[in-house]
Amino acid sequence: MKAVGISEIWLVLISLLGAPPVGITLPNQPEPDPAAEAARFQAVTGHLDPGGPVYAYLSVDQDLSVIAEFVKSYMDDLRPLVRDVPEINIPEILRVTGLDAVSALGVSSVRSGDGFRNKTYIHAPNDRRGLLLLLGEKPRPFESLKLAPSGADFVLEQDLNLKTFYDSMIEAAKVQMGEQGKTVVQSALKLPPSTPFSREKLMADLDTRLTVVIDADPTQMVEIPKGNGMKVNKFSGAVLIDGLGWIADELTKVFEPKQRQGSHFKIIRNANWVGLRVVFAERKQKAMAELGWDTAIFAHHVPSGKLVLATGKKFADQLFAAKTGIGQDPEFLKAMKDLPTEGTALTYASPVFFSSLRNIFETLIADMDGDHNKDDRFMATTLLDLFLPKNARCEGGVTTSTKEGILTISNSAHSHKTSLTTGLASPLAIGVISFMGAVKPREEVHAEELDTQEVIRQAEDLLREEKAKLESLND
C-alpha cells in the first residue's frame, strides 16, 4: 500500500477547512454607493417571494462593463507580444447588445400546493435595448388561450422583436469593422434573387409573435417513419407566426402556375386560406395518414394575417373556429394558477406531454440491449425517473416586462434549487446516454489491473472509436 505523503495531508486539510479566501479583484471598479445598492435590493426583492428554499439577490451593477474593459485592456497589452490577437471592442459591443444595462438579478422559490412557485427577475432600469428587447417589450393578452383547444398538451406563445436583434447585429458589425462591416452583414443577409419578396418587406414585419400548439392523443401510438420501430403518441401540431402570412401568398403565386399532376403540393385558395398543402408520394402516404399528417399545410390564414405551418388542415381550421379554448381547461388553469394573464411569453405543458416524452426515452433505453449496456441502461433509467417521472404534473410559466426589468413566474414541480444543482443532468443527458449505448457495445476497462498511463491510453482509444462511429453515422 502506498504511504500517505505530506502533500496528501495538506490536500485533506484544505478540503476540510474550505477553499482559501482568494479571488479576482478587477481594476477600476466604481466606488460603492450604499444608498443606490439598497434601493436596487429593494427593487429586485420586491418582485420575489421570501420564505422558501431559494431566495437570492445578486448585484452586477457595472460589473459586465468593468470586466469588458479589463479584457479589452488585457488584449491590447497582449497584442504586441502575441500574433493574431483579435481587435474586438468588447465594451462597445456589450453596449450595443444592451447587456450592460443589467444591474441585478433575483430568484426565489416557495411552496405552492403540491409544487413550487418560481420567480426570476432581471433588473435593467435604464435604457433597456438590444438583446433585452429581443423576447418582447410590452405585455399584452395571450391569444393562445383562445387559439389552442381545450385539452392541448403543449402551448408556447412568445414575442420576438427580431428587428431589434437585426439592428444590434448591424451596429455591432459597424463597431467592429466600420461601415465595411455593416455592409458585409447586410450583404450576407440579403435574400436570393429568386426569392419572390424583398428583404425590406421581410424586415418590416420581423417584430412578431410565435405560437406553438401541440395536441397529443394518449390513447393512440403510431410508428415514426424510418424510426427503427419507434412509436410515439399520435399528435397534431401547428406553428403560427403573426404578420407573415403574406409569405405564403407570394410562394403560392410562384408555385401555382407549376402545379400539375404528380406535384408534391396542392394549392389552397379560399376566403380563409391561401397556401400549399403537401402531397406525399404513394409510398409515404399511408405512414403520413397514420400519423394524421397527410394534409399538412404551409399557408396564410387570411383573417388573422398569420403564417401557419400545421400537421393537418383540419387541425389548423380548429385553431380559428369557435370552441372551448385552453384558457378554460381545468388542467391548464391548475398549471397557470395566480400567474399573470398578460405578458411577453407563456409556456404550458400537460402531464400527457411529459408522458409522451417519457415514452420516447423508454423506447431508446429499451433498444440498449446486451450486458455491455447494463450500466448505461441503469443510468438512463435513473435520470428518466428523476426528470420525467410517470406521474409528472402539468407545468406553466409566464414572462412579462415590468417598468424596470423582466420577470418570469412559473408553477412547477421543481424549485430553482433543483434546477441549479442538477442542471447538467437532464432529458438531453438521458438521450445522449441512450444513443451512445445503442451506438457501440463497449469493452470494459479494468482499471485496477492497469497503471495510470495505460488507463489514459485505453480511454483515448475508446474516445477515438466513439468519434469515428459517430462520424460514420453522420455520413
C-alpha positions in Angstrom: 0.0 0.0 0.0 1.3 3.4 -0.9 2.4 5.6 2.0 0.5 8.8 2.5 2.7 11.8 1.8 2.7 15.3 3.3 1.1 16.7 0.2 -1.9 14.4 0.5 -2.3 15.5 4.2 -2.4 19.2 3.1 -5.0 18.5 0.5 -7.2 16.8 3.0 -6.8 19.7 5.5 -7.6 22.3 2.8 -10.7 20.3 1.7 -11.9 20.1 5.3 -11.3 23.8 6.1 -12.6 25.1 2.8 -11.1 27.0 0.0 -8.8 29.9 0.9 -10.4 33.4 0.7 -8.8 34.4 -2.6 -10.5 35.7 -5.7 -10.1 38.1 -8.6 -10.0 41.8 -7.9 -10.7 43.8 -11.1 -9.1 47.3 -11.5 -11.1 50.5 -12.0 -14.2 49.3 -10.1 -16.7 52.1 -9.3 -16.9 53.5 -5.8 -19.5 51.7 -3.7 -22.8 53.5 -3.4 -24.7 52.0 -0.4 -27.8 54.1 -0.9 -28.1 53.0 -4.6 -27.4 49.4 -3.7 -30.1 49.4 -1.0 -32.6 50.9 -3.5 -31.6 48.3 -6.1 -32.0 45.5 -3.5 -35.5 46.7 -2.6 -36.5 47.0 -6.3 -35.4 43.4 -7.0 -36.6 41.7 -3.8 -40.0 43.4 -4.2 -40.6 41.0 -7.1 -39.6 37.9 -5.2 -41.2 35.6 -2.6 -39.4 35.1 0.7 -39.8 32.1 2.9 -39.0 29.3 0.5 -36.0 27.0 -0.2 -34.5 29.6 -2.6 -34.2 33.4 -2.1 -31.2 35.0 -3.8 -30.1 38.5 -4.9 -27.1 39.3 -7.0 -25.9 42.7 -7.8 -24.0 43.0 -11.1 -24.2 46.8 -11.5 -21.5 47.9 -13.9 -19.7 44.5 -13.4 -20.0 43.5 -17.0 -18.7 46.8 -18.2 -15.7 46.6 -15.8 -15.0 43.0 -16.9 -15.3 44.1 -20.6 -12.8 47.0 -20.1 -10.4 44.7 -18.2 -10.5 42.1 -21.1 -10.0 44.8 -23.7 -7.0 46.2 -21.8 -5.5 42.8 -21.4 -5.9 42.0 -25.1 -4.4 45.4 -26.0 -1.3 44.7 -23.8 -1.0 41.2 -25.3 -1.2 42.2 -28.9 2.4 43.4 -29.3 3.6 40.1 -27.8 1.3 37.6 -29.4 0.3 37.4 -33.1 -3.3 37.2 -34.3 -4.9 38.6 -31.1 -8.2 39.9 -32.5 -9.1 43.6 -32.1 -12.5 43.4 -30.5 -14.1 46.4 -28.9 -15.8 44.4 -26.2 -17.2 47.3 -24.1 -18.9 48.8 -27.2 -20.3 45.5 -28.3 -21.6 45.0 -24.8 -23.3 48.4 -25.0 -24.8 47.6 -28.4 -26.3 44.3 -27.2 -27.8 46.1 -24.2 -26.4 43.6 -21.6 -24.6 46.4 -19.8 -28.0 47.7 -18.7 -28.5 44.7 -16.4 -27.7 45.8 -12.8 -29.1 43.0 -10.6 -30.7 39.5 -10.7 -33.0 37.8 -8.3 -34.5 34.3 -7.9 -36.9 32.7 -5.4 -38.9 29.6 -4.9 -41.7 29.0 -2.4 -44.0 26.1 -1.8 -47.3 26.3 -3.6 -49.8 23.4 -3.3 -48.0 20.3 -4.4 -45.3 22.2 -6.2 -43.4 25.4 -6.2 -43.8 29.0 -7.4 -40.6 30.1 -9.0 -39.6 33.6 -9.9 -36.6 35.0 -11.9 -36.2 38.8 -12.2 -33.7 40.7 -14.3 -33.3 44.3 -13.2 -32.4 46.7 -16.0 -33.9 50.0 -15.1 -32.0 52.2 -17.5 -32.3 52.2 -21.3 -33.3 48.6 -21.9 -32.3 47.8 -25.5 -30.7 45.2 -27.8 -31.0 41.6 -26.7 -33.0 42.7 -23.6 -35.8 43.6 -26.0 -35.5 40.5 -28.2 -38.1 38.5 -26.4 -40.6 41.2 -26.0 -41.1 44.7 -24.7 -44.7 45.4 -23.7 -47.0 42.8 -22.1 -50.3 42.0 -23.9 -53.1 39.5 -23.5 -52.2 35.9 -24.6 -54.0 35.0 -27.8 -53.2 31.3 -27.4 -55.8 31.0 -24.7 -58.4 31.0 -27.4 -56.4 29.6 -30.3 -55.3 26.3 -28.5 -58.2 23.9 -28.0 -59.1 22.7 -24.5 -57.0 19.6 -23.9 -54.0 20.8 -25.8 -50.8 19.4 -24.3 -48.2 22.0 -25.1 -48.6 25.7 -25.7 -45.9 28.3 -26.3 -46.5 31.9 -27.1 -43.5 34.2 -27.4 -43.0 37.7 -28.6 -40.0 38.1 -30.9 -38.6 41.5 -31.6 -36.2 40.3 -34.4 -35.9 43.7 -35.8 -34.1 44.8 -32.6 -31.8 41.7 -33.0 -31.0 42.6 -36.6 -30.3 46.2 -35.7 -28.0 45.1 -32.9 -26.1 42.8 -35.3 -25.7 45.6 -37.8 -24.5 48.1 -35.1 -22.1 45.5 -33.6 -20.5 44.9 -37.1 -20.2 48.6 -37.6 -18.5 49.0 -34.2 -16.1 46.2 -35.0 -15.3 46.9 -38.7 -16.8 50.3 -39.5 -19.1 50.9 -42.5 -17.4 47.9 -44.3 -18.6 45.6 -41.5 -22.1 46.9 -41.7 -22.1 46.3 -45.5 -20.7 42.8 -45.1 -23.5 41.8 -42.7 -26.2 43.4 -44.8 -24.9 41.6 -47.9 -24.8 38.2 -46.0 -28.4 38.6 -45.0 -29.6 39.5 -48.5 -32.3 37.2 -49.9 -31.5 35.2 -53.1 -32.6 36.9 -56.3 -35.1 34.1 -56.9 -37.0 35.0 -53.7 -40.4 36.4 -54.6 -40.3 39.1 -51.9 -37.8 41.8 -50.8 -35.6 41.8 -47.8 -37.0 45.2 -46.9 -40.6 43.8 -46.8 -39.4 40.9 -44.6 -37.5 43.3 -42.3 -40.6 45.5 -41.8 -42.5 42.5 -40.3 -39.8 41.0 -38.2 -41.3 42.1 -34.9 -43.8 39.3 -34.5 -45.2 36.7 -32.1 -44.6 33.0 -32.3 -47.2 30.4 -31.2 -46.8 26.7 -31.0 -49.7 24.3 -30.2 -49.4 20.5 -29.8 -52.3 18.2 -29.0 -51.4 14.6 -28.3 -53.7 11.6 -28.1 -52.6 9.4 -25.2 -54.8 6.5 -26.4 -53.1 6.1 -29.8 -49.5 5.1 -30.6 -48.1 5.4 -34.1 -44.8 4.4 -35.6 -42.4 7.1 -36.8 -41.4 6.7 -40.5 -37.8 5.5 -40.6 -37.7 5.4 -36.8 -36.5 1.8 -36.5 -39.8 0.8 -35.0 -40.0 3.7 -32.5 -43.6 4.7 -31.6 -45.0 8.0 -30.2 -48.3 9.2 -29.2 -50.3 10.4 -32.2 -50.4 14.2 -32.2 -51.4 17.2 -34.1 -49.5 20.5 -34.0 -49.1 23.9 -35.5 -46.7 26.8 -35.6 -48.2 30.2 -36.1 -46.3 33.5 -36.8 -48.0 36.8 -36.7 -47.9 39.2 -39.6 -46.0 36.9 -42.0 -48.9 35.3 -43.8 -48.1 37.2 -47.0 -45.0 34.9 -47.4 -47.4 32.0 -48.2 -49.2 34.3 -50.6 -46.0 35.1 -52.5 -44.9 31.5 -52.6 -48.3 30.4 -53.8 -48.0 32.8 -56.7 -44.7 31.2 -57.7 -45.9 27.6 -57.4 -49.5 27.9 -58.7 -48.5 28.1 -62.4 -46.3 25.0 -62.0 -49.0 22.9 -60.4 -49.6 19.6 -62.3 -50.5 16.0 -61.8 -47.9 14.3 -59.6 -46.7 17.5 -57.9 -45.6 17.4 -54.3 -48.1 20.1 -53.3 -51.6 21.3 -53.8 -52.8 24.9 -54.0 -55.2 26.1 -51.3 -57.1 29.3 -52.1 -60.3 30.3 -50.4 -61.7 33.0 -48.2 -59.7 31.8 -45.1 -56.6 30.2 -46.5 -54.0 30.8 -49.2 -51.1 28.4 -49.4 -49.8 25.0 -50.1 -50.9 21.5 -48.9 -48.2 18.8 -49.0 -48.9 15.8 -51.3 -46.8 12.9 -50.2 -45.5 10.2 -52.5 -47.6 7.0 -52.5 -45.1 5.0 -50.5 -45.2 7.7 -47.7 -48.9 8.4 -47.9 -50.0 5.6 -45.7 -47.5 6.4 -43.0 -48.4 10.1 -43.0 -52.1 9.2 -42.9 -51.5 7.1 -39.8 -49.7 10.0 -38.2 -52.5 12.3 -39.2 -50.1 14.5 -41.2 -51.3 13.6 -44.7 -52.9 17.1 -45.1 -50.0 19.2 -43.7 -50.2 22.8 -44.8 -48.0 25.9 -45.1 -50.5 28.7 -45.5 -51.7 32.2 -44.8 -54.7 32.5 -42.6 -56.2 35.5 -44.3 -58.5 36.8 -41.5 -55.7 36.9 -38.9 -52.7 37.5 -41.2 -50.8 34.7 -39.5 -48.4 32.3 -41.3 -49.4 28.8 -40.3 -47.4 25.5 -40.6 -49.7 22.7 -39.4 -49.7 18.9 -39.4 -53.2 18.9 -40.9 -55.7 21.4 -42.4 -58.4 20.1 -40.1 -56.3 21.0 -37.0 -55.4 24.4 -38.5 -59.1 25.2 -39.0 -59.9 24.1 -35.5 -57.5 26.7 -34.1 -59.5 29.6 -35.5 -63.0 28.0 -35.0 -65.4 28.8 -32.1 -64.6 26.3 -29.3 -63.7 25.9 -25.7 -60.1 27.1 -25.6 -57.2 26.0 -23.5 -57.9 29.1 -21.2 -60.9 27.2 -19.8 -59.2 23.8 -19.5 -59.1 22.6 -15.8 -55.6 21.2 -16.1 -54.3 24.4 -17.8 -56.0 26.6 -15.1 -54.3 24.5 -12.4 -50.9 25.0 -14.0 -51.4 28.7 -14.5 -52.9 29.5 -11.1 -52.2 33.0 -10.0 -49.8 33.7 -12.9 -50.2 37.0 -14.9 -52.8 36.9 -17.7 -50.7 39.2 -19.8 -47.1 39.1 -20.8 -44.4 38.6 -23.4 -44.3 34.8 -23.2 -46.3 31.9 -22.0 -45.5 28.2 -21.7 -47.7 25.3 -20.7 -47.0 21.5 -20.7 -49.6 18.9 -19.6 -49.0 15.5 -18.0 -49.7 13.9 -21.4 -46.9 15.9 -22.9 -44.4 14.7 -20.3 -45.6 11.1 -20.6 -45.2 11.2 -24.4 -41.6 12.4 -23.9 -41.1 9.6 -21.4 -42.4 7.0 -24.0 -39.7 8.2 -26.5 -36.9 7.8 -24.0 -38.2 4.5 -22.7 -38.0 3.2 -26.3 -34.4 4.5 -26.6 -33.4 2.8 -23.4 -35.1 -0.4 -24.3 -33.0 -0.5 -27.5 -29.9 -0.6 -25.3 -29.8 -4.4 -25.2 -27.0 -6.6 -24.1 -24.9 -6.9 -20.9 -22.4 -4.4 -22.1 -25.1 -1.6 -21.9 -26.3 -2.6 -18.4 -24.7 0.4 -16.6 -25.9 2.8 -19.3 -29.4 1.5 -19.0 -29.3 1.9 -15.3 -28.0 5.5 -15.5 -30.5 6.5 -18.2 -33.5 4.9 -16.3 -32.4 6.7 -13.1 -32.3 10.1 -14.9 -35.6 9.4 -16.6 -37.3 8.6 -13.3 -35.9 11.8 -11.8 -36.8 14.2 -14.6 -39.7 12.6 -16.3 -41.5 10.5 -13.7 -44.6 8.5 -14.6 -46.8 10.9 -12.6 -45.3 14.2 -13.9 -47.7 17.1 -13.2 -48.6 19.9 -15.5 -46.4 23.0 -15.5 -46.8 26.6 -16.7 -44.9 29.9 -16.8 -45.3 33.5 -17.8 -42.7 36.1 -18.7 -43.6 39.8 -18.5 -41.9 43.1 -18.7 -42.1 45.4 -15.7 -41.2 49.1 -15.6 -37.6 48.3 -14.7 -37.0 44.8 -15.8 -38.1 41.3 -16.9 -40.0 38.9 -14.6 -40.6 35.2 -15.2 -43.0 33.4 -12.9 -43.7 29.6 -13.1 -45.6 26.9 -11.3 -43.5 23.8 -11.3 -43.0 20.5 -9.5 -39.3 21.6 -9.1 -37.8 24.6 -7.3 -34.9 26.7 -8.6 -32.7 24.8 -6.2 -33.3 21.6 -8.0 -32.7 23.3 -11.4 -29.5 24.9 -10.2 -28.0 21.8 -8.6 -28.9 19.3 -11.4 -28.7 21.5 -14.5 -26.2 19.2 -16.2 -28.4 16.1 -15.8 -31.5 16.5 -18.0 -33.6 14.6 -20.5 -30.9 15.6 -23.0 -28.4 13.6 -21.0 -30.8 10.6 -21.0 -31.0 10.8 -24.7 -27.2 11.0 -25.1 -26.6 8.1 -22.8 -29.3 6.1 -24.6 -27.9 6.9 -28.0 -24.3 6.2 -27.1 -25.3 2.9 -25.6 -27.1 1.9 -28.7 -24.2 3.0 -31.0 -21.4 0.9 -29.5 -21.1 -2.1 -27.3 -18.1 -1.1 -25.2 -15.4 -3.3 -23.8 -14.9 -3.0 -20.1 -11.7 -1.5 -18.8 -10.4 -2.9 -15.5 -8.5 0.0 -14.1 -7.2 -2.0 -11.1 -5.2 -4.2 -13.5 -3.5 -1.3 -15.3 -1.2 1.5 -14.5 -2.4 5.2 -14.8 -0.9 5.7 -18.3 -2.5 2.6 -19.6 -5.9 3.6 -18.3 -5.5 7.0 -20.1 -4.3 5.4 -23.3 -7.3 3.0 -23.4 -9.7 5.8 -22.6 -8.3 7.8 -25.5 -8.7 4.8 -27.8 -12.3 4.4 -26.8 -13.0 8.1 -27.4 -11.4 7.9 -30.9 -13.5 4.8 -31.7 -16.7 6.6 -30.5 -15.9 9.7 -32.6 -15.3 7.5 -35.7 -18.5 5.7 -35.2 -20.5 9.0 -34.9 -18.8 10.4 -38.0 -19.7 7.3 -39.9 -23.3 7.6 -38.8 -23.4 11.2 -39.9 -22.0 10.2 -43.3 
